[in-house]
Amino acid sequence: MSTVPERGESRRAANARKRISRRPSRLGLVAGATLKPDRVREADAGFPGLLKRAWQRAEESDDLTSFTEVLLTLDGHVPADVQLRALSAPEEAALATLCGLTWRTQETPAPAPGAGSAHEPVFLGEIALATSGRVVLRVPSQAPLEPDTLVGGIRRVPWTQADLDAYRAHLRRAEARTAQTVADCRRWLDEQGPGGREELLEQAKEAALRTAPFVLYQQGRQYTNFRDHNTLTGKTLWPGHPDCALSSLQGLPLELWSDHDVQLLVCLTLLIRSAGPGRVEEANGTQLTVDHLAHMLERIRLGYNTALGREQVPPAASTTVADLNTLALSLRSHRAQAGSAAQLYREIHGALMHKIEKVARPYADAARAREDKVVARLTSRLPLSGRTLEDLGRALDAAPDWLAAPHGAFGTGLESLVYESAAAATEAFEADFAMSRGMRSLPDLISALREERWAEICDWEITRFFCCVVPDPSAARHFGGSTAALADAAWAMSSRMQYNSWHFIAGNLPKGPEVADRDHFVPPTIPDVALYSDQHHHGHVNNNVRFSIRSPQSVVVDGRRFNGFVDLRLLRCDGDPFDEQDLLAAHRVSAFTARATGLAAELAAAGERTAVTAFDSPWHWSAVTGQDTPASRAS
């Protein structure tokens, strides 16, 4: 995002303009001139605070199983299954022995006969919560846990001889599985040949670069493009960086690869082949092993088959890499068909950044009630009639010209429709905020597309995009009761969503050098619902973004499909999370906005020269506070 002077503006003037605050409450003032921040968050805000509270809650449990279950779920904030699949093989064996807890449905062991009995302890183990959010255990032959890496403290766990015997049996099975799996992975990679392995490494590196942050484990080894010590290409490590685990394998003979790296590449390959780079995030926070991957693909297969009807995806013939590869390719080939029969979406558990693809149940009364409220507002404020959003869409198709003409307080009907849709969503879904984003000048985009000015599009700044944020007035309670602070939060969200539009657009362009060199993510194509997302992302922590729905939509602009070109986002700062029916209704609202944007693009392609000028910082101040901007009052 280069700083390019506006036409006729000197670079000095451009730099001076950049130093002026765009925060609504300080509009026109020099940025950074205040003596202290408006709001100072607590030192343990977000994830550290959650971990601290989870540990305190666990300590209230008397028995080891209840104590462990609180830690596994971070006191109800994530599914226990995710944490169970994050355990190393020795930790997994220990927890199965001591508590009977495991994710392996095919072998659900009961606690060993001597577990928890009064027999004389022969080993004193430990269990704790790491600052990464993982449950960690000290097992026989391991050193004590490092206090500096833990939250709260350590719980001592006595082991009897019976416990040790059961643990060894579990561990032997795990070691046999691992040896068999690693040998199979090496055979499969050997069959790909040197050239094939290089292609797989390039594919995996590109996926890591174009995907949101993730953290994966191979026993005690961590692979991540997120914070801590990065080991994969991402925001910190550029492609080809020697610290990138994937880059360091290029040109290296297969026999010199570690067992961890062998499984890493095989599993990343299967994940990508099953649905593209986004599937990698569905392994977030877990051990990236073939048996975990087989478990995930089977769950996805069963979900797809609920939507596919007669044409079913067959199960993998075995858990060999070759058979799992067949299943992964079959899932990818059936994904669009499953998505046509039912709505696919992702459930995001923000505390561990873990995503789960799900197949939604049918649209029901709860979703219809939300839609009815949205339609009631839209028909009362826009020149449209109908009983459903599909009715309103057909009315738009029949007479779209008003989208390019002034309407109400806005310069174009499209702006009015975007605002009214977001405002209706805030009310209908009982959200604290609703927002909708897009591109300011469709004519400029069309002109650049027709002349294939890919580098120019990649060089556009975030101000080429807009996001209309509509908070509920009551949301000021989350910001000290201040409407000024609420306006600032709305603008911060708007600015971030402008960045998201900027970040996604390049992913829709031809893969030339300009696009490859430009930072971008693969554009989203399915909606998601997030739980407890106020944990890691600084903006989410600062603005109390706890529960959310994101509904991205594609738009065809002059014959080119742009995935993730618009979206609707709903946020709640507290209370109940959004559910699946909320997501289904929200997805219809965003589809309506996308339909209007596509019609506006058709008008622009035919010669209309309109642009979106609303939804900047002054607009958010006036819309939220009902007042003129501070700079206007001062003048």
VENRAMO-V455859 format. One record per pair of residues at least 6 apart in sequence whose C-alpha atoms are under 8 Angstrom apart, sorted by sequence separation. I is the first residue (numbers start at 1). GAP is how many residues later the second one is. D is the distance in whole Angstrom. If there is no record, write none. Layout:
BEGIN
I:GAP:D
I:GAP:D
END
This chain:
BEGIN
5:6:6
21:6:6
22:6:7
61:6:5
69:6:8
70:6:7
72:6:8
73:6:6
95:6:6
96:6:6
102:6:6
129:6:5
130:6:7
138:6:6
147:6:7
216:6:6
217:6:6
224:6:5
225:6:6
230:6:7
231:6:8
233:6:6
237:6:7
241:6:7
242:6:6
271:6:7
272:6:8
305:6:8
317:6:6
318:6:7
338:6:8
348:6:6
349:6:6
378:6:7
379:6:5
385:6:7
386:6:6
405:6:7
406:6:4
407:6:5
410:6:6
425:6:8
426:6:7
448:6:7
476:6:6
479:6:6
509:6:7
534:6:5
535:6:6
540:6:7
555:6:6
556:6:6
604:6:7
621:6:7
622:6:6
4:7:8
20:7:7
21:7:6
60:7:8
72:7:8
73:7:5
95:7:7
101:7:8
102:7:8
128:7:6
129:7:6
138:7:6
215:7:7
216:7:5
223:7:7
224:7:5
225:7:5
230:7:7
233:7:8
237:7:7
240:7:5
272:7:6
305:7:5
316:7:6
348:7:4
379:7:7
385:7:6
405:7:5
406:7:6
409:7:8
426:7:6
476:7:6
479:7:6
533:7:7
534:7:5
554:7:7
555:7:5
621:7:8
622:7:7
5:8:8
6:8:7
20:8:6
21:8:6
58:8:8
59:8:7
72:8:5
84:8:7
100:8:7
101:8:8
127:8:7
128:8:5
137:8:8
189:8:7
215:8:6
216:8:6
223:8:5
224:8:6
225:8:6
226:8:8
233:8:7
239:8:7
240:8:8
249:8:7
271:8:6
272:8:7
305:8:6
316:8:6
347:8:6
348:8:7
384:8:6
404:8:5
405:8:6
408:8:7
426:8:5
448:8:8
507:8:7
554:8:5
555:8:7
621:8:6
5:9:5
20:9:6
21:9:6
22:9:8
58:9:5
100:9:5
127:9:6
128:9:6
215:9:4
222:9:8
223:9:6
225:9:5
226:9:8
271:9:6
304:9:8
346:9:6
347:9:5
386:9:8
403:9:6
404:9:6
407:9:6
425:9:6
448:9:7
476:9:7
506:9:6
554:9:4
555:9:8
4:10:8
20:10:5
21:10:4
58:10:7
73:10:7
92:10:7
100:10:5
127:10:4
214:10:6
215:10:7
225:10:7
316:10:7
346:10:5
347:10:6
385:10:7
402:10:8
403:10:4
404:10:7
473:10:8
476:10:5
534:10:6
553:10:6
554:10:5
555:10:6
3:11:8
19:11:6
20:11:5
21:11:8
69:11:7
72:11:5
99:11:8
100:11:5
126:11:5
127:11:6
213:11:8
214:11:6
215:11:7
225:11:7
232:11:7
233:11:6
316:11:6
346:11:4
347:11:7
375:11:8
384:11:6
402:11:6
403:11:5
423:11:7
475:11:7
534:11:5
552:11:8
553:11:5
554:11:5
555:11:8
618:11:6
19:12:6
58:12:5
72:12:7
97:12:8
99:12:6
125:12:7
126:12:5
213:12:6
214:12:6
225:12:8
231:12:6
232:12:5
268:12:7
301:12:6
315:12:7
345:12:6
346:12:6
375:12:7
384:12:7
422:12:5
445:12:8
506:12:7
533:12:6
534:12:5
552:12:5
553:12:6
554:12:7
57:13:7
58:13:6
96:13:7
97:13:8
98:13:6
125:13:5
126:13:7
213:13:5
230:13:8
231:13:5
232:13:6
301:13:8
314:13:8
344:13:7
345:13:5
375:13:6
422:13:6
507:13:6
532:13:8
533:13:5
552:13:7
553:13:6
96:14:8
97:14:5
98:14:7
125:14:6
230:14:8
231:14:6
232:14:7
301:14:7
313:14:8
344:14:6
345:14:7
375:14:6
422:14:6
506:14:6
507:14:6
532:14:5
533:14:6
552:14:6
553:14:6
96:15:7
97:15:6
125:15:7
246:15:8
344:15:5
345:15:7
372:15:7
471:15:8
505:15:8
507:15:5
508:15:7
531:15:7
532:15:6
533:15:8
552:15:4
54:16:7
55:16:7
99:16:8
245:16:8
343:16:6
344:16:6
372:16:7
503:16:7
504:16:6
507:16:6
530:16:8
531:16:5
551:16:5
552:16:7
54:17:6
58:17:8
84:17:8
98:17:6
123:17:7
208:17:7
298:17:7
313:17:7
342:17:6
343:17:5
371:17:7
419:17:8
503:17:5
504:17:6
530:17:6
531:17:7
550:17:7
551:17:5
57:18:7
84:18:6
85:18:7
97:18:7
98:18:7
126:18:8
131:18:6
298:18:8
313:18:7
342:18:6
343:18:8
371:18:7
418:18:7
503:18:6
504:18:7
505:18:7
529:18:8
530:18:5
550:18:6
551:18:6
568:18:7
55:19:8
84:19:6
126:19:7
130:19:6
131:19:5
246:19:8
342:19:7
471:19:7
504:19:5
529:19:6
530:19:6
549:19:8
550:19:5
568:19:8
54:20:5
130:20:4
131:20:6
342:20:7
470:20:7
529:20:4
549:20:5
550:20:7
54:21:5
129:21:6
130:21:6
267:21:7
313:21:8
469:21:6
528:21:6
529:21:6
548:21:7
549:21:5
568:21:8
81:22:6
128:22:7
129:22:6
223:22:8
267:22:7
271:22:8
469:22:7
527:22:7
528:22:5
548:22:5
549:22:7
568:22:5
51:23:7
128:23:7
129:23:8
267:23:6
441:23:7
527:23:5
528:23:7
548:23:4
567:23:6
50:24:8
129:24:8
208:24:7
209:24:6
210:24:8
264:24:7
440:24:6
469:24:7
527:24:4
547:24:6
548:24:6
566:24:8
128:25:7
208:25:6
209:25:5
263:25:7
264:25:7
294:25:6
439:25:6
440:25:5
469:25:6
526:25:7
527:25:6
546:25:7
547:25:5
128:26:5
208:26:6
209:26:7
263:26:6
267:26:7
439:26:4
440:26:6
468:26:6
526:26:6
545:26:6
546:26:6
547:26:7
127:27:6
128:27:6
205:27:8
263:27:7
438:27:6
439:27:6
467:27:5
525:27:6
526:27:8
545:27:6
546:27:5
547:27:7
566:27:8
567:27:8
126:28:6
127:28:5
205:28:6
291:28:7
437:28:7
438:28:6
466:28:7
467:28:7
524:28:6
525:28:7
545:28:5
546:28:6
566:28:6
126:29:6
127:29:7
290:29:8
308:29:7
437:29:6
438:29:6
466:29:8
525:29:7
544:29:5
548:29:8
549:29:7
126:30:5
127:30:7
209:30:8
294:30:7
297:30:8
301:30:7
304:30:8
308:30:6
437:30:4
467:30:6
544:30:8
547:30:5
548:30:7
125:31:6
126:31:5
290:31:8
297:31:7
300:31:8
304:31:7
307:31:6
436:31:5
437:31:6
466:31:8
467:31:6
547:31:7
124:32:6
125:32:5
435:32:7
436:32:5
466:32:5
551:32:8
124:33:6
125:33:6
305:33:8
308:33:7
435:33:5
436:33:7
462:33:8
465:33:5
65:34:5
124:34:5
125:34:7
205:34:7
304:34:6
307:34:6
382:34:8
435:34:4
549:34:6
64:35:7
123:35:6
124:35:6
307:35:6
382:35:7
434:35:6
435:35:6
463:35:7
551:35:7
552:35:8
122:36:7
123:36:5
433:36:7
434:36:5
462:36:5
465:36:7
551:36:5
121:37:6
122:37:6
123:37:7
433:37:6
434:37:6
462:37:5
465:37:7
549:37:8
553:37:7
121:38:5
122:38:5
433:38:4
525:38:6
552:38:7
553:38:6
121:39:5
122:39:6
221:39:8
381:39:8
432:39:6
433:39:6
462:39:8
524:39:7
525:39:6
551:39:6
555:39:6
120:40:6
121:40:7
431:40:8
432:40:5
462:40:6
523:40:6
524:40:5
554:40:7
555:40:8
119:41:6
205:41:7
431:41:7
461:41:7
523:41:5
553:41:6
557:41:7
116:42:8
204:42:8
205:42:8
218:42:6
378:42:6
432:42:7
433:42:8
460:42:8
555:42:7
556:42:6
94:43:8
116:43:8
117:43:8
377:43:8
378:43:7
432:43:5
555:43:6
558:43:7
115:44:7
116:44:8
426:44:7
557:44:6
558:44:7
91:45:7
94:45:7
115:45:7
201:45:6
426:45:7
427:45:7
556:45:8
557:45:7
91:46:6
114:46:6
201:46:7
218:46:8
378:46:7
422:46:8
426:46:6
493:46:8
531:46:7
87:47:8
91:47:8
114:47:7
115:47:7
374:47:7
377:47:6
422:47:7
423:47:6
458:47:8
558:47:6
86:48:7
87:48:7
91:48:7
114:48:5
115:48:6
201:48:8
422:48:6
423:48:8
458:48:6
87:49:7
90:49:7
113:49:7
114:49:6
201:49:7
419:49:6
457:49:8
529:49:7
112:50:7
113:50:8
374:50:5
418:50:7
529:50:7
83:51:7
112:51:6
373:51:7
374:51:6
419:51:8
529:51:8
83:52:7
198:52:6
273:52:8
307:52:8
198:53:8
274:53:8
275:53:8
508:53:7
112:54:6
270:54:7
274:54:4
374:54:6
489:54:6
508:54:6
529:54:7
266:55:8
270:55:6
273:55:6
274:55:6
303:55:7
304:55:7
373:55:5
454:55:7
508:55:7
528:55:7
273:56:6
274:56:8
275:56:7
303:56:6
454:56:8
458:56:7
527:56:8
271:57:7
274:57:6
275:57:5
300:57:7
371:57:8
458:57:7
505:57:7
71:58:7
270:58:6
274:58:5
300:58:8
370:58:5
74:59:8
273:59:7
370:59:6
435:59:8
455:59:5
505:59:8
275:60:8
437:60:7
438:60:8
454:60:7
455:60:7
458:60:7
504:60:7
505:60:7
527:60:7
204:61:7
437:61:7
454:61:7
504:61:8
72:62:8
439:62:8
72:63:7
438:63:7
501:63:8
71:64:7
190:64:7
201:64:7
204:64:6
437:64:7
501:64:7
98:65:7
189:65:8
200:65:7
204:65:7
207:65:8
501:65:8
97:66:6
203:66:8
211:66:6
214:66:8
478:66:8
210:67:8
211:67:6
214:67:6
216:67:7
285:67:6
186:68:8
204:68:8
213:68:8
216:68:6
217:68:7
219:68:7
284:68:7
285:68:7
97:69:6
200:69:7
208:69:8
212:69:7
215:69:5
216:69:5
217:69:6
218:69:5
284:69:6
285:69:6
97:70:6
207:70:5
211:70:8
214:70:5
215:70:5
216:70:6
217:70:5
218:70:6
284:70:5
214:71:7
215:71:8
216:71:6
217:71:6
218:71:7
283:71:7
284:71:7
216:72:6
281:72:8
282:72:6
283:72:8
94:73:6
97:73:8
281:73:6
282:73:5
55:74:7
93:74:6
281:74:6
282:74:6
282:75:7
186:76:7
93:77:5
182:77:6
185:77:7
189:77:8
51:78:8
93:78:6
185:78:6
51:80:7
182:80:7
90:81:6
93:81:8
182:81:7
185:81:7
51:82:7
89:82:7
48:83:7
89:85:6
89:86:8
478:95:7
55:96:7
56:96:8
55:97:6
52:99:6
51:100:7
52:100:7
181:109:7
449:109:8
446:111:7
446:112:6
442:115:8
491:125:8
439:126:8
491:126:6
438:127:6
438:128:5
437:129:5
438:129:8
491:129:6
88:130:8
89:130:7
436:130:7
437:130:6
490:130:7
86:131:7
88:131:5
436:131:6
437:131:7
87:132:7
88:132:7
436:132:5
188:133:7
435:133:6
436:133:7
487:133:6
488:133:8
188:134:7
434:134:7
435:134:5
487:134:5
434:135:6
435:135:7
184:136:7
185:136:7
434:136:5
184:137:7
433:137:6
434:137:6
484:137:8
487:137:6
432:138:8
433:138:5
486:138:7
487:138:7
181:139:8
214:139:7
431:139:6
432:139:6
433:139:7
431:140:6
432:140:5
484:140:8
429:141:8
431:141:5
432:141:7
483:141:7
484:141:7
483:142:6
426:144:7
425:145:8
422:146:8
466:146:8
469:146:8
468:147:5
467:148:6
466:149:6
466:150:7
469:151:7
473:151:8
429:153:7
471:153:7
470:154:8
442:158:8
443:158:8
446:158:8
442:159:6
446:159:7
425:161:8
443:161:5
442:162:6
443:162:7
425:164:8
443:164:8
443:165:7
443:166:6
443:167:7
421:168:7
442:168:8
443:168:8
441:169:7
442:169:7
441:170:5
440:171:5
441:171:6
421:172:7
440:172:5
439:173:8
440:173:7
418:175:6
417:176:7
346:180:7
348:180:7
350:180:7
345:181:6
346:181:7
347:181:6
348:181:6
349:181:6
350:181:6
351:181:6
344:182:6
345:182:5
346:182:4
347:182:5
348:182:4
349:182:5
350:182:5
351:182:7
414:182:7
344:183:8
345:183:5
346:183:6
347:183:6
348:183:6
349:183:7
350:183:4
351:183:8
414:183:7
345:184:8
347:184:8
349:184:7
350:184:7
351:184:6
350:185:7
351:185:7
350:186:8
414:186:7
403:193:8
400:196:8
404:196:7
403:197:6
415:197:6
412:198:8
414:198:8
86:199:6
87:199:8
88:199:7
389:199:7
393:199:6
400:199:7
404:199:8
412:199:8
415:199:7
86:200:4
87:200:7
389:200:7
392:200:8
396:200:7
400:200:8
412:200:7
85:201:5
86:201:5
411:201:8
83:202:8
85:202:6
390:202:8
393:202:7
397:202:7
401:202:8
411:202:7
82:203:7
83:203:7
389:203:7
393:203:8
411:203:8
82:204:6
404:204:7
410:204:7
404:206:6
85:207:7
370:212:7
367:214:5
371:214:6
366:215:6
367:215:6
370:215:6
371:215:8
374:215:8
366:216:8
364:217:7
367:217:7
368:217:7
371:217:8
363:218:7
367:218:5
371:218:8
133:219:7
361:219:8
360:220:7
363:221:7
363:222:8
343:241:8
278:244:8
277:245:8
78:271:6
77:272:8
82:272:8
78:273:7
77:274:7
78:274:8
47:304:7
212:309:7
210:310:6
211:310:6
210:311:4
211:311:7
209:312:8
210:312:6
77:454:8
77:455:7
2:457:7
1:458:6
3:458:8
1:459:7
2:459:7
25:459:6
1:460:5
24:460:8
25:460:8
1:461:8
25:462:8
24:463:7
25:463:6
24:464:6
23:465:6
24:467:7
23:468:7
23:469:8
50:485:8
47:487:8
46:488:6
47:488:4
46:489:4
47:489:6
45:490:8
46:490:6
46:495:6
45:496:7
41:501:7
27:590:8
27:591:8
24:593:5
23:594:7
24:594:6
22:595:6
24:596:7
25:596:7
24:597:5
27:602:7
29:602:8
27:603:7
28:603:6
25:604:7
26:604:7
27:604:6
24:605:7
25:605:7
26:605:8
24:606:8
END
